Amino acid sequence: MAMATKCEVCLSVAGCEFKEIFTDENRHIVGIVAKHLWFELAETPESRWLCSKCWNALEEFHTFYCEIETARRRQASPAQIDKEEDDEEDVSDPTAPTSDDEALHGNGSDCSSGDSGGRLEKKSKKLHHIDEEAKQTKAIAQKQEDESLHSFYKRIVCEVCDNQRMMVGEPQIDFGTWRALLRHTKEVHRHDKVYVKCPLCELKLRTKQTLLQHKDCHENPEKYRCMLCAEIHQNMKEHLQNKHQERQFCCDVCGKKFPFKKRLTVHMKKMHVEKDIICDQCQK
């Protein structure tokens, strides 16, 4: 989250919190905007921000949209099951009594009622079985993904608690999964700003998606090799902009050039703005 000048959805410049749209952890926002609004967000140095008001509204509607989509998809399943079962029942026994025979024997109504109840029970059992199979498949895939991440990253720990426990000689707590770490952080520390360090390069990764992608980058580096300079980068788009795009934003003070206006602004504040506080030790 950061402060920005303009929201790319409502065009507001109000002083509220903003999300940077085109980072790895927020890139899904582009798809959500395109899905529910009538325009798409184009990545430019100036068009990068979404205000918290717009995001909260979009996220709430997207959740509602997905719930309705799932409900209607499930509703469509029984219709297909009906058709299959009706097709099976149409293949009738030629020796079975006709409706006229049933009427003569006076038991047609009872049979019809029994058949209807049986069909409904069969449908219910079949749907329940399908739902249980889907849940089991999802649980197995989730477990395999969690085990794969833990095998690569070795330690999925809360850095705050880990440091505190180390100071008093207590053993660390390995949460094992990203989901468990996130739940702990929300419940104990009242925020969701968590990260896991890569054991190979010490990079801090702040979403499960980037954990998976970063792991893949180490295991399959050729997929992430730049065709222009042969360097390996997890975020190739950002690398191309930083290294191979023309640096059109120039510092008026020292002449250093940057590919983004934001980088120039940060540089100016860090290097050329007079500091209010001076260290009494080194005078910087």
VOGU-3710 file (C-alpha; in Angstrom, 3 decimals, decimal comma):
1> mamatkcevc> 0,000/0,000/0,000  1,209/3,482/-0,803  0,067/7,022/-1,352  -0,561/7,986/-4,952  -1,855/10,863/-7,013  -4,761/9,317/-8,931  -6,874/6,145/-8,867  -7,088/4,588/-12,356  -10,686/3,427/-11,791  -12,551/6,363/-10,207
11> lsvagcefke> -9,889/8,981/-11,133  -9,986/10,238/-7,544  -7,004/12,048/-6,044  -8,293/11,815/-2,467  -5,720/11,249/0,247  -6,463/7,589/1,005  -4,526/4,347/0,724  -3,677/3,032/-2,733  -2,641/-0,343/-4,175  0,075/-0,539/-6,824
21> iftdenrhiv> -1,697/-2,512/-9,550  1,082/-4,069/-11,601  3,184/-5,721/-8,885  3,321/-9,537/-8,820  1,035/-9,804/-5,801  -1,609/-7,406/-7,195  -1,560/-8,259/-10,912  -4,850/-10,195/-10,562  -6,555/-6,807/-10,099  -6,177/-6,148/-13,852
31> givakhlwfe> -8,276/-9,216/-14,680  -10,945/-8,354/-12,092  -11,321/-4,814/-13,477  -11,539/-6,106/-17,061  -14,120/-8,730/-16,037  -16,544/-6,414/-14,267  -15,991/-2,971/-15,816  -16,056/-1,819/-19,433  -12,377/-0,977/-19,771  -8,959/-2,514/-19,209
41> laetpesrwl> -6,017/-1,108/-17,257  -2,941/-0,452/-19,382  0,452/-0,494/-17,660  2,199/2,868/-17,967  4,500/4,735/-15,559  1,610/7,052/-14,624  -1,287/4,542/-14,582  -0,419/2,266/-11,689  -2,695/2,929/-8,739  -6,087/1,803/-7,378
51> cskcwnalee> -7,644/3,457/-4,343  -8,816/1,373/-1,383  -12,458/2,458/-1,867  -12,570/1,107/-5,433  -10,697/-2,075/-4,522  -13,010/-2,847/-1,579  -16,065/-2,411/-3,829  -14,554/-4,484/-6,654  -13,369/-7,244/-4,325  -16,785/-7,502/-2,634
61> fhtfyceiet> -18,623/-7,673/-5,980  -16,106/-10,163/-7,426  -16,654/-12,452/-4,424  -20,435/-12,162/-4,901  -20,048/-12,805/-8,650  -18,001/-15,972/-8,055  -20,536/-17,274/-5,511  -23,409/-16,804/-7,978  -21,369/-18,362/-10,796  -20,614/-21,414/-8,643
71> arrrqaspaq> -24,244/-21,754/-7,513  -25,584/-21,625/-11,069  -22,964/-24,092/-12,273  -24,020/-26,515/-9,555  -27,667/-25,961/-10,478  -26,855/-26,881/-14,072  -25,374/-30,229/-13,007  -28,675/-31,846/-11,896  -30,212/-31,080/-15,307  -27,517/-33,135/-16,987
81> idkeeddeed> -27,977/-35,910/-14,439  -31,761/-35,829/-15,085  -31,163/-36,271/-18,791  -28,817/-39,206/-18,282  -31,212/-40,966/-15,933  -34,221/-40,279/-18,166  -32,311/-41,768/-21,097  -31,604/-44,864/-19,024  -35,241/-45,204/-18,016  -36,464/-44,825/-21,622
91> vsdptaptsd> -34,895/-48,205/-22,429  -37,915/-50,031/-21,056  -38,606/-53,706/-20,681  -41,025/-54,783/-23,470  -42,620/-57,275/-21,062  -43,325/-54,567/-18,460  -46,976/-53,532/-18,049  -48,188/-50,534/-20,039  -49,938/-47,536/-18,512  -53,263/-49,129/-19,491
101> dealhgngsd> -52,326/-52,318/-17,630  -51,310/-50,243/-14,571  -54,593/-48,375/-14,679  -56,521/-51,655/-14,845  -54,660/-53,021/-11,842  -55,189/-49,749/-9,943  -51,528/-49,262/-8,818  -50,204/-46,724/-11,358  -50,304/-43,791/-8,948  -48,313/-45,617/-6,273
111> cssgdsggrl> -45,620/-46,686/-8,753  -45,268/-43,171/-10,135  -44,853/-41,722/-6,658  -42,285/-44,349/-5,725  -40,276/-43,861/-8,927  -40,184/-40,081/-8,404  -38,891/-40,429/-4,861  -36,287/-42,952/-5,981  -35,010/-40,689/-8,762  -34,661/-37,744/-6,388
121> ekkskklhhi> -32,755/-39,888/-3,909  -30,428/-41,160/-6,648  -29,780/-37,599/-7,857  -29,036/-36,411/-4,338  -26,586/-39,262/-3,712  -24,879/-38,722/-7,063  -24,450/-34,973/-6,470  -23,128/-35,604/-2,965  -20,629/-38,121/-4,347  -19,439/-35,644/-7,022
131> deeakqtkai> -19,072/-32,891/-4,411  -17,084/-35,160/-2,072  -14,782/-36,259/-4,900  -14,107/-32,616/-5,839  -13,306/-31,756/-2,202  -10,936/-34,721/-1,891  -9,159/-33,848/-5,147  -8,726/-30,229/-4,024  -7,450/-31,299/-0,591  -4,892/-33,677/-2,128
141> aqkqedeslh> -3,642/-30,999/-4,550  -3,418/-28,461/-1,683  -1,435/-30,897/0,477  0,994/-31,684/-2,354  1,512/-27,965/-3,034  2,116/-27,233/0,670  4,608/-30,102/0,967  6,426/-28,952/-2,169  6,764/-25,378/-0,841  7,946/-26,515/2,586
151> sfykrivcev> 10,470/-28,897/1,029  12,001/-25,999/-0,929  11,805/-23,131/1,608  12,684/-25,360/4,628  11,342/-22,890/7,209  7,931/-21,211/7,164  8,155/-19,191/10,368  6,951/-15,919/11,857  10,065/-13,724/11,884  8,738/-11,645/14,812
161> cdnqrmmvge> 8,052/-14,624/17,078  11,136/-16,467/15,814  13,458/-13,630/16,874  11,756/-13,293/20,261  12,000/-17,028/20,947  15,639/-17,098/19,866  16,466/-14,305/22,361  15,183/-16,398/25,272  16,552/-19,706/23,989  13,229/-21,237/22,970
171> pqidfgtwra> 12,901/-23,389/19,817  11,366/-21,897/16,684  7,831/-22,704/15,563  7,632/-23,926/11,971  4,069/-23,394/10,726  4,579/-25,705/7,769  2,211/-23,926/5,372  1,695/-20,372/4,152  -1,957/-20,585/5,189  -1,060/-21,460/8,801
181> llrhtkevhr> 1,518/-18,642/8,968  -0,995/-16,117/7,624  -3,639/-17,249/10,132  -1,131/-16,935/13,010  -0,108/-13,430/11,915  -3,714/-12,233/11,701  -4,695/-13,723/15,057  -1,566/-12,850/17,070  -0,161/-9,729/15,401  -3,399/-8,302/13,929
191> hdkvyvkcpl> -2,086/-7,792/10,384  -1,485/-9,827/7,224  1,960/-8,534/6,220  3,906/-11,810/6,210  6,866/-13,076/4,234  9,043/-16,154/3,777  12,764/-15,941/2,979  14,239/-17,922/0,109  16,987/-20,187/1,550  19,058/-19,786/-1,632
201> celklrtkqt> 19,027/-16,027/-2,286  17,488/-14,538/0,910  14,733/-12,783/-1,087  11,607/-12,006/0,964  8,437/-13,316/-0,696  5,104/-11,913/0,444  2,386/-13,948/-1,334  1,826/-17,640/-1,970  1,772/-16,968/-5,711  5,252/-15,417/-5,613
211> llqhkdchen> 6,475/-18,303/-3,420  5,428/-20,757/-6,127  6,860/-18,656/-8,958  10,161/-18,017/-7,155  10,571/-21,728/-6,430  9,974/-22,449/-10,116  12,516/-19,761/-11,058  15,235/-21,596/-9,104  14,198/-25,044/-10,340  13,633/-24,090/-14,005
221> pekyrcmlca> 15,883/-21,036/-14,587  15,815/-21,256/-18,392  12,136/-20,270/-18,358  13,172/-16,924/-16,815  16,244/-16,094/-18,907  16,236/-12,722/-20,706  16,682/-13,095/-24,475  18,516/-9,753/-24,642  21,135/-10,073/-21,906  20,820/-13,735/-20,762
231> eihqnmkehl> 20,197/-12,697/-17,139  17,619/-14,650/-15,133  14,765/-12,653/-13,603  11,525/-13,757/-11,987  9,703/-10,619/-13,151  10,812/-10,353/-16,776  8,538/-7,416/-17,584  10,021/-5,332/-14,788  13,551/-6,354/-15,816  12,951/-5,296/-19,432
241> qnkhqerqfc> 11,617/-1,931/-18,267  14,481/-1,376/-15,835  17,401/-2,487/-17,988  16,370/-2,392/-21,634  13,780/0,388/-21,791  14,878/3,936/-22,592  15,495/5,932/-19,408  13,549/9,069/-20,214  13,271/10,585/-16,713  16,438/12,561/-15,923
251> cdvcgkkfpf> 17,477/14,089/-12,597  18,028/17,834/-13,034  20,599/17,864/-10,224  22,982/14,996/-10,995  21,885/13,890/-14,465  21,086/10,294/-13,505  18,316/8,759/-15,630  15,451/6,473/-14,648  12,857/4,407/-16,582  9,999/5,501/-14,293
261> kkrltvhmkk> 8,960/8,854/-12,887  8,403/7,208/-9,502  12,046/6,086/-9,382  13,170/9,626/-10,152  10,943/10,997/-7,367  12,374/8,511/-4,844  15,913/9,376/-5,987  15,282/13,119/-5,559  13,912/12,667/-2,038  16,713/10,338/-1,006
271> mhvekdiicd> 19,684/12,095/-2,577  18,860/15,758/-3,080  16,237/16,849/-0,528  17,659/18,579/2,540  17,350/16,372/5,626  15,586/17,713/8,720  17,485/15,457/11,121  21,290/15,270/11,234  23,169/12,467/12,984  25,359/13,897/15,761
281> qcqk> 27,859/11,069/15,194  28,574/11,311/11,467  26,851/14,625/10,607  24,852/12,987/7,781
//
